[in-house]
Each structure stands twice: as structure tokens, then as C-alpha cells.
Amino acid sequence: LEPSLRKLGVEKLSKDDVERMQSDALEAKIGKWTKYLQITVKLLAGERKICDEVFEGISFNKDQCFTELARTGVAVAKTLLSFGDAVAKSKRSSEKLFVLLDMYEVMHEVRSEQVEVIFQDSFCSEMREAALGLMKLLAQTAHEMFVDFEELVEKDTSKTNVHDGTVHPLTIRVINHVKFLFDYQSTLKLLFQEFETGSDTESQLAVVLTKIMQALQNNLDGKSNQYKDPALMSIFLANNIHYMVSSVRRLFRRSPFKLPAAVVHQHRLILAAVEFQEL
């Protein structure tokens, strides 16, 4: 069976195998994973439909029969799910967040639209539970990566000196990360629904972004101490906070999500204080 799976481009990979991959190679593997998962589930859905039609009205358990007839397809599906599990459990990084969101979106789609229908009987409960388990694991890992990124930003110790007080590379990097998050708005809505927090999905995204912005601001406050000239320190803070606020406001303006008024007000006060110091 395994040689056949390799011919299809599907191979068993462990967490260690995933961690040894370069980011480009991993992204390519995940692209293939997405394609083969969708194809496999589609083929299994076809086999399920044929099995139900052929054995309709017959007393023996057609679900057990389907499990036997679709054994190879089920084996491929298990291998694909195990790869997803290995990726979700591998070492976390801010760059990996977006491939996890891609995987979560695909898992949510195939599970809600097809997996529950294909593997509906007790004989197929293992596959249903595996699909649900992977989807929840991907959601949990992605959720934890938000916290990881927030801590990474706040603790950044890069020594890049911005001599003229312009926007720091860390600020640009963080805002670019946030921009990518906005490309995943529909996926994030689904992901946040996995966690019952009592607030709507829009509020949860706003909370995540607010924490990232606060972590960045805290770090910039520390970096501003490198300037001996108080005026240059103020210019540095004003430039970076203005870049943060204006960038995020543009993102929210093009988004169904709403930027919390408290966030805008907080940073307006900071900018006003900085500008006052310059007078």
C-alpha cells in the first residue's frame, strides 16, 4: 500500500520529518496535501453514493461493506490526516500560522460538507473523530500562535538602529503580519467560533490585534530609550505609532470587522502626548 501512496504523492511523515523541512518545501507539501485531501474525499463520496445505491434495501450492514470496499481510499485519508497532525504538532513559528490557517480552512470545508456524510456509521467513527480532532488541533495551535507572536513582538531585542527616528523594521514586520491576517478574515471567523468566549468573532479579532499593537508599542517604548536627544525620541515614537494606527485603520476600513474606538482613542492620546513633548 505505501508504494502506491508514494506514487500518488502521499507519504507518511512524522513531526520530526516536518520540522526538518525548509519552509518552502513545507509549503509545497501542504499545497499537495490540500489537493490530495480534496480529491480523496471527493472520490470517497462517490464510492459512498454508489455503495448506498447498490445495497439499498438489503438487510446487511452496507456501512461495513463501504468500509471494506473503500479500504485504500480510507488508508490514503488516514495518511493525509496524520500529516496534518504532524504539522500541527511541529515546532511553532509566526510564519507557519498562515499555512495552518490554510489547512484549517480546508479541513473545515471537507468535514462539514462531506466527511460527516461519508463516514456516518459506527464502523466509520474513527475517521469522523480523526477529522474532527485534526480540525480542532489546527484551530488550537493557530490560536496559541497568536499569543506566541504577541510575546515575540514584545520581547524583540533586535539591535537595528534607526538614527533619524523613522519607522523601525520591527513595526513594518508586525504590520505586514497583521495585513496577512486580514487576508484570512473568513477563516478567522470560523476559527474563533471553535472557542466559546461569549463574544462575537469580530470582537475576538479586534482583541487579538489590540494585544499585538500593545506589545509592539511596549517594545517601541523600550527602543526609544536608545536616543539621547528627547526630541528625536519623540519623533521616533510619533512616526512609529502613526504608521501603526494609520495602517490598521486602513485595514479595518476595507474590512467588515470594526476597529474598537478605545484603541483609536488610546493611540490618539499617545500621539498627542508625543507631539506636545516636541513643542
C-alpha positions as CSV (number, residue, x, y, z in Angstrom):
1,L,0.0,0.0,0.0
2,E,2.7,2.5,0.9
3,P,4.5,2.4,-2.5
4,S,1.1,3.1,-4.1
5,L,0.6,6.1,-1.8
6,R,4.0,7.4,-2.7
7,K,3.1,7.2,-6.4
8,L,0.1,9.4,-5.6
9,G,2.4,11.9,-4.0
10,V,1.2,10.9,-0.5
11,E,3.7,9.7,2.1
12,K,3.8,9.2,5.8
13,L,5.7,12.0,7.6
14,S,6.3,12.3,11.3
15,K,6.6,15.5,13.3
16,D,10.4,15.2,13.1
17,D,10.2,14.9,9.3
18,V,8.1,18.1,9.2
19,E,10.5,20.0,11.5
20,R,13.5,19.1,9.3
21,M,11.8,20.7,6.2
22,Q,12.7,24.1,4.9
23,S,9.7,26.5,4.9
24,D,9.4,26.4,1.0
25,A,9.4,22.6,1.0
26,L,6.8,22.5,3.7
27,E,4.5,25.0,1.9
28,A,4.8,22.8,-1.2
29,K,3.9,19.7,0.8
30,I,0.9,21.4,2.3
31,G,-0.2,22.6,-1.2
32,K,-0.2,18.9,-2.3
33,W,-1.8,17.9,0.9
34,T,-4.7,20.2,0.3
35,K,-5.1,19.0,-3.3
36,Y,-5.0,15.3,-2.4
37,L,-7.3,15.6,0.6
38,Q,-10.0,17.3,-1.5
39,I,-9.5,14.6,-4.3
40,T,-9.6,11.7,-1.8
41,V,-12.7,12.9,0.0
42,K,-14.4,13.6,-3.4
43,L,-13.6,10.0,-4.6
44,L,-14.8,8.5,-1.3
45,A,-18.0,10.5,-1.5
46,G,-18.6,8.9,-5.0
47,E,-17.9,5.4,-3.7
48,R,-20.2,6.0,-0.7
49,K,-23.0,7.1,-3.1
50,I,-22.6,4.0,-5.3
51,C,-22.4,1.7,-2.3
52,D,-25.7,3.2,-0.9
53,E,-27.4,2.8,-4.2
54,V,-26.3,-0.7,-4.9
55,F,-27.1,-2.1,-1.5
56,E,-30.3,-0.1,-0.9
57,G,-32.9,-2.2,0.8
58,I,-30.5,-5.1,1.6
59,S,-30.5,-6.1,5.3
60,F,-26.8,-6.5,5.9
61,N,-24.7,-3.6,7.0
62,K,-23.8,-1.5,4.0
63,D,-21.6,0.8,6.1
64,Q,-19.3,-2.1,6.9
65,C,-19.3,-3.0,3.2
66,F,-18.4,0.5,2.3
67,T,-15.5,0.5,4.8
68,E,-14.1,-2.7,3.2
69,L,-14.6,-1.6,-0.4
70,A,-13.1,1.8,0.2
71,R,-10.2,0.5,2.2
72,T,-7.5,2.0,0.0
73,G,-9.2,5.4,-0.1
74,V,-9.6,5.4,3.7
75,A,-5.9,4.5,4.1
76,V,-5.0,7.5,2.0
77,A,-7.3,9.7,4.0
78,K,-5.7,8.4,7.3
79,T,-2.2,9.2,5.9
80,L,-3.3,12.7,4.9
81,L,-4.8,13.3,8.3
82,S,-1.6,12.0,10.0
83,F,0.4,14.6,8.0
84,G,-1.9,17.3,9.1
85,D,-1.4,16.2,12.7
86,A,2.4,16.2,12.3
87,V,2.3,19.8,11.0
88,A,0.1,21.0,13.8
89,K,2.3,19.4,16.5
90,S,5.6,20.5,14.9
91,K,7.6,23.4,16.2
92,R,5.6,26.7,16.0
93,S,6.7,29.8,14.2
94,S,4.9,33.0,13.2
95,E,5.4,32.1,9.5
96,K,3.7,28.8,10.0
97,L,0.5,30.4,11.2
98,F,-0.7,31.1,7.7
99,V,-0.2,27.6,6.4
100,L,-2.1,26.3,9.5
101,L,-5.0,28.6,8.6
102,D,-5.0,27.2,5.1
103,M,-5.1,23.7,6.4
104,Y,-7.9,24.6,8.9
105,E,-10.0,26.1,6.2
106,V,-9.7,23.0,4.0
107,M,-10.4,20.7,6.9
108,H,-13.5,22.7,7.9
109,E,-14.8,22.6,4.4
110,V,-14.3,18.9,3.7
111,R,-15.5,17.9,7.2
112,S,-18.7,20.0,7.2
113,E,-19.6,19.2,3.6
114,Q,-18.5,15.6,3.0
115,V,-16.8,13.8,5.9
116,E,-19.8,13.7,8.1
117,V,-21.9,12.2,5.2
118,I,-19.3,9.7,4.0
119,F,-18.4,8.3,7.4
120,Q,-21.8,8.4,9.1
121,D,-22.0,5.0,10.7
122,S,-20.3,3.5,13.8
123,F,-17.9,1.5,11.5
124,C,-16.6,4.8,10.3
125,S,-16.5,6.6,13.6
126,E,-12.7,6.5,13.7
127,M,-12.4,8.7,10.6
128,R,-15.1,11.1,11.8
129,E,-13.3,11.6,15.1
130,A,-9.8,11.9,13.4
131,A,-11.1,14.6,11.1
132,L,-12.8,16.5,13.9
133,G,-9.7,16.0,16.1
134,L,-7.4,17.4,13.4
135,M,-9.6,20.4,12.8
136,K,-9.7,21.3,16.5
137,L,-6.0,20.7,16.8
138,L,-5.2,23.1,13.9
139,A,-7.6,25.7,15.5
140,Q,-6.0,25.4,18.9
141,T,-2.4,25.6,17.5
142,A,-3.2,28.6,15.4
143,H,-4.9,30.3,18.4
144,E,-1.8,29.7,20.5
145,M,0.4,31.2,17.8
146,F,-1.4,34.5,18.3
147,V,-0.1,34.5,21.8
148,D,3.4,33.4,20.7
149,F,3.5,36.2,18.2
150,E,2.4,38.8,20.7
151,E,5.2,37.6,23.1
152,L,7.7,37.5,20.3
153,V,7.0,41.2,19.4
154,E,7.1,42.4,23.0
155,K,10.4,40.6,23.7
156,D,12.1,41.5,20.4
157,T,15.7,42.6,21.1
158,S,16.9,43.4,17.6
159,K,19.6,46.0,17.7
160,T,18.7,47.8,14.4
161,N,19.4,51.5,15.0
162,V,17.1,53.9,13.3
163,H,19.2,57.0,13.5
164,D,16.8,59.5,12.1
165,G,13.7,58.4,14.1
166,T,11.8,56.9,11.1
167,V,9.7,53.7,11.2
168,H,11.5,50.8,12.8
169,P,11.8,47.5,10.8
170,L,10.0,45.7,13.6
171,T,7.0,47.9,13.1
172,I,6.9,47.2,9.4
173,R,7.3,43.5,10.0
174,V,4.4,43.4,12.5
175,I,2.1,45.4,10.4
176,N,2.8,43.1,7.4
177,H,1.9,40.2,9.6
178,V,-1.4,41.9,10.5
179,K,-2.1,42.6,6.9
180,F,-1.7,38.9,6.1
181,L,-4.2,38.1,8.9
182,F,-6.8,40.3,7.2
183,D,-6.5,38.1,4.1
184,Y,-7.9,35.3,6.3
185,Q,-10.9,37.1,7.7
186,S,-13.4,34.4,6.7
187,T,-11.2,31.6,8.0
188,L,-10.6,33.5,11.3
189,K,-14.3,33.9,11.8
190,L,-14.7,30.1,11.6
191,L,-11.7,29.5,13.8
192,F,-12.8,31.9,16.6
193,Q,-16.2,30.0,16.6
194,E,-14.2,27.0,17.9
195,F,-13.7,28.8,21.2
196,E,-16.7,29.8,23.2
197,T,-15.7,33.1,24.8
198,G,-19.0,34.8,25.0
199,S,-18.0,37.4,22.5
200,D,-18.6,37.6,18.7
201,T,-15.9,36.7,16.2
202,E,-15.4,40.4,15.2
203,S,-14.6,41.3,18.8
204,Q,-12.2,38.4,19.1
205,L,-10.1,39.5,16.1
206,A,-10.1,43.1,17.5
207,V,-8.8,41.8,20.8
208,V,-6.0,39.8,19.1
209,L,-4.9,42.8,17.1
210,T,-5.2,45.2,20.0
211,K,-2.8,42.9,22.0
212,I,-0.3,42.7,19.1
213,M,-0.4,46.5,18.8
214,Q,0.1,47.0,22.5
215,A,3.0,44.5,22.5
216,L,4.6,46.5,19.6
217,Q,4.0,49.8,21.4
218,N,5.7,48.4,24.6
219,N,8.7,47.3,22.6
220,L,9.0,50.6,20.8
221,D,8.9,52.4,24.1
222,G,12.0,50.5,25.1
223,K,13.7,51.0,21.8
224,S,13.1,54.8,22.0
225,N,15.5,54.9,25.0
226,Q,18.4,54.5,22.6
227,Y,18.0,58.1,21.7
228,K,19.9,60.6,23.9
229,D,18.1,63.5,22.3
230,P,14.5,63.8,23.8
231,A,13.2,65.4,20.6
232,L,14.5,62.5,18.4
233,M,12.9,60.0,20.9
234,S,9.6,61.8,20.5
235,I,9.9,61.8,16.7
236,F,10.7,58.1,16.7
237,L,7.6,57.2,18.8
238,A,5.3,59.6,16.8
239,N,6.4,58.1,13.4
240,N,6.0,54.5,14.5
241,I,2.7,55.0,16.3
242,H,1.3,57.0,13.3
243,Y,2.4,54.2,11.0
244,M,0.7,51.6,13.2
245,V,-2.6,53.4,13.6
246,S,-2.9,54.6,10.0
247,S,-2.1,51.1,8.7
248,V,-4.5,49.3,10.9
249,R,-7.3,51.9,10.3
250,R,-6.9,51.4,6.5
251,L,-7.2,47.6,7.0
252,F,-10.4,48.0,9.1
253,R,-11.8,50.4,6.6
254,R,-11.8,47.7,3.9
255,S,-13.0,45.1,6.3
256,P,-16.4,44.0,7.8
257,F,-14.6,44.0,11.2
258,K,-14.7,47.2,13.2
259,L,-11.7,48.8,14.9
260,P,-12.6,49.4,18.6
261,A,-13.0,53.1,19.3
262,A,-11.0,52.6,22.5
263,V,-7.9,51.6,20.5
264,V,-8.1,54.6,18.3
265,H,-8.6,56.9,21.3
266,Q,-5.7,55.3,23.2
267,H,-3.2,55.9,20.3
268,R,-4.6,59.4,19.6
269,L,-3.7,60.3,23.2
270,I,-0.2,58.8,22.8
271,L,0.3,60.8,19.6
272,A,-0.9,64.0,21.2
273,A,1.4,63.5,24.2
274,V,4.4,62.9,21.9
275,E,3.5,66.0,19.8
276,F,3.2,68.0,23.0
277,Q,6.7,67.0,24.1
278,E,8.0,68.3,20.8
279,L,6.7,71.8,21.4
